[in-house]
Amino acid sequence: MTLFAVTMRALAKTRLIPGFKVHTKHCDPPPAYDSQPCNVIIFGETGTGKSSVVNLIAGSKLADTSPDAGACTFASNPYHVVLQNDRPFCIWDTIGLNEPEISHDDYLRAVKHAYRLIKELEHSGGVHLLLLCIRGRITKSVQQNYRLFVNVLCEEKVPLCVVVTNLENEPCMEEWWNLNAEAFEKYGISTDGHACITASPGIEDVFRDRYEESRERMRRLLLDLEPKLSSKGWKKEMRTWLSDLLGKMARMLPLRHRRSGHPISQELQEKLVNECGFSKRDAAAIATSIDAIRHCDQTSASDH
């Protein structure tokens, strides 16, 4: 066992909560672990409490809980959390879609964030688990977020769990799932687990007991599911992954835009060169692949 692991184990024993956190800023190198961290992407609409859920799991404030309404799709921050039995998790607090459509300019802005997320996930072992965060209603945006992350980003190869927040006023938080589980089937949202929680202790800790209960539920969800996850996260070669994601994203999302049509190849190439660091040759190849994916999908749809 490394000195790092010995030190972390000793620190864990000093805490009353069975878990502890190791936080690294996005620009810092990740901590060294004895085992590969389990990469978990938590996503959802603005206001669902994604960052609060990260803090709930960690047992302290790691993530900024300020509103992310102005943030861009796929913008993400990783937070390293080690739970009991020295099991490391890296939780990627990721901006999803706030509307069931996207503007021309927002699509272009998402290119840089998608590239950074995919690059770091490929380097760190791929995606092991997805967490869809909702506030109790399955909106059109929830459905589009599900498709974007489950079907498009991870190609239905990664398990998904649903985290339902804002249930502190329910007589029994778990009962919410018993009453609403059929709705997920109705909208085609397939789940491998769930947690019905509150991600806030409330004013003057009025919901403290339920908050601590929710912390245990979230940690238990991760620890119980972790042995069932693949030891190797799902991933693809970075350039192919990026091309497939951006091409399918352009297909699935209706575009609100100032200009007619989807972003043209030249705009994509400029983004890929100037903001992602690709060579002009690689950027041209990626933009061509994206256009081919979109064109193929449109041709298939017109045939029907």
N, C-alpha and C positions, 0 to 999 in steps of 0.2 A: 504494500500500500504506500502511495506517495505521501510526502510531508503535507501536501495540500489536503488530501483526503483525511489524514489524521487530524489536522487542525480543524477542518470543517466538522468532523464527527464530534470533536470536543466542544465546539461552539454550539452544536445542535443540542447537546445534553444540558446546556445551561439555560435553554429556553423552555418556557412553560408550554408553548405551542409546539406540536410535533412537526416542525418544519422550519426552514429558515431560508433567507434569500441571499443571493449574490447578484448584485446589479452592476452591469457594465454599460456605459454609454455606447451609443451606436458607433462612434468612431474608435472605440477601444477594442483591442483584441478580446475574444471571449475567454472566460476562465478555462483552465485545463482540468479535465475530469478523468477519472479512471475508466469511465464508460461513456459512450456516445450519448449526448443529451437527446431527449425526445423532443422534436420540433413540433410545436402546437401552434396553429394559426387560429386566433380568435378574431371574428369578423362580424359585421352587422351594420345596421343603420346608425346614424348619429343619435345619441340619447339612450341607447340600449344598455349602457353601462359597461362597455368592454374594458376600459381602463380600470374601472372600479373592481371588476372581477379579477383582473391581474393582481391588484392590491389585496383583495380578499384572500386569494390563494397564497400570496407571499407572506401575509401577516404584517405588512407595513406598507407605507406609501412608496411605490416604485414609479408608477405611471402617472403622468399628468392627467387629471380628470377634467380639464377644461373642455368646453365644447369643441368638436372637430368639424363643425359644419363647413368651414372654409377649406378644409384639407382635401387632398386629392386621392382618388381611388388608388389603392395599392400602396399608399404611403404607410410605412410600417416601422415599428420600433421593437427590438427584441429585449426581453427581460429574463434573466437567468434565475431560476428558482430550484432549490434542492429540497425535496421532501424527505420523509422518513426513509430509512434504509439507504440513505445516500443516493437516491435516484434523482439525477439531474433532468430538468425540463427547461427548454427555451421557449417562452411564450411570446409569439409575434403578434403584438397589438396592431391590427391592420385595418385601415379605412376601407369600408365597402361602399356600396351605392346608396345614396339617400333618395334617389328617384329611380323609377323603372326605365329611364332613358338617360342619355349622356350627350353633352354638347360636343361639337366638333373640337373646340379648344380644350375641353376637359379630357377628351380622348387623347389628344396630343400630350397634355401634361402628364397623363397616366403612364406614358411610355417610359419615362425616366424611372418612376417608382416601381413599375413592373420589372424593369431590367435589374434594378438594385435588389429587389426582393428575390427574384429568381436566381441571381448570381450568388447571393449569400446562402440561400437554401441549398443550392447545388453543392456549394463548398462545404456546408455543414452537415451534409448527410440526407438531404431531402425532407419531405413532409411526412410526419407520422400520424398526425391527428388534426381534424378541423373542429372548431367550436363555433357554432352559429348562435349568436346572442340576439334574443328578441325580448320585447316588452309585453308579450301577451296577445298580440294580434299578428296573423299571417297576412301582411300587406303585399301588394305587388312588388314593392322594393325588397321585401324579405325573399320572395320567390326568385327575383332576379339575382339577388346576392347568392342564394343557394346554387343557382345555375352557374354563375360566374366562378365561384370558388370550387364547387364540387365537380361540376361537369366540364368546365373549361380549364381552370388552372390545374386541377388534379385528375381530370379525365376519369372520374368515378373510381379511382384506385386507392383512395384514402378514406378511412372511417370518419364518420361525422357524428358528433353529439350536439344536442340542443341545450342551451342554457337559457332558461326563462327567468328574467329579473323582475324587480318591482312588485314582488308578491308579499311584501311585509304585512299588508292589511288583510290577506286571505286568512280565513279561519284555520286552514291547513294548507301549507304551500304545496305539498305533494299532490293534494287532491286536484289542483289545477290541471295536472297532466292527465289524471283519470278522466276528467271532463272534456279534455280537448285533444287527446291523442288521435282521434279519428280525423281531425282536421288536417294533420300533417300527411296522412295517407291520401286524403282528398286532393291535396295540392302537390302530390308526388314528392314529398320530402321524406326520404328514408333515413332513419336514425339508428345509431348503434348504442345509444344511451342518452340520458338526459339528467338535468339537475334543475329543480325548481327552487329559487333562492331569492334573497334580498342581498343586494350588493352595497347597502348602506346601513349603518347602525342607527340612523335617524338623528333628529335634533335631540341633544342632551342624552344620547344613547338609549332612546326609548325602545329601539328594536335590537338592543345589544344581544339578547339571547338568541333571537332569530338570525342575527348576523353571524354569530359564532357557530350556530347550527349549519348555516349556509357555507361557512368556510370548511367545515368538516365534510359536507356533501361534495363540494368541489374537489377537495383533495382526494376523497375516496373514489370519486369518479375517475380521476386521472390514475391513481394507483391501481385500482381494480382493472382498468382497461389496458394499462401499460403492458402487462405480460402477454396480452393477446395481439399486440401490435407487432408488425414486422420489425426485426432488429435493424433492418435497413429501411430508411424512409424512402418514399416514392419520389423519383425525380427523372428528368430527361436531360439530354445534352443541352447546355444552356441556350445556344443559338436556336436550336429547334424548338425548345420549350417556349422561348420568347416569341418566335414567329407564330407558333400555333395559338398561343394565348391571345396575341394582339389581333390575329386574323379572325379567330372565332368570336372575340369580343366585339369587333367591328360588325360582325354578322348578327349577333344576338341582341345588341342594344340599339333601339331606335335612336337616331341622332337628332338632337336639337342643335341647330348650327346657323351661322350667319352666311355660310356659303353652301351652295348645293353640292350634294354628293358626299362621299366619305373623304377623309383626308387623303390627298393625293400622294403618290409615291415620293415626290421630291420633298414634301414637308416631313414625312417619316424619316427619310434619309438624313435630313438636316438634324433632326432630333437625335437620331442614333449616333451621328458623328459628333455633334457638339455637346451633348449632355450624357451620352453613354460611353463615349470613347472608342467606338468602332471605327475601323478604317473605312474609307469611302467604298472600297470594294465589298467589304462585308456588309456595310449598311445597305448597299444596293441589292445584295442577294437577299437580305432579310426582308426588305421592303417588297421585293418581287414575290417572295414566299407568302407574305401577308396578303398581298393583292390576289395571288392565285387561290389561297384558301377562301377568301371572301367571294371571289368570282365563281369558284366551284360550288359553294353553298347556294349562291344566288341562282345559278343555272339549275341546280337540283330542285330548288323550290319552284322555279318557273315551270319545270317539267311536270309538276304535280298540279 
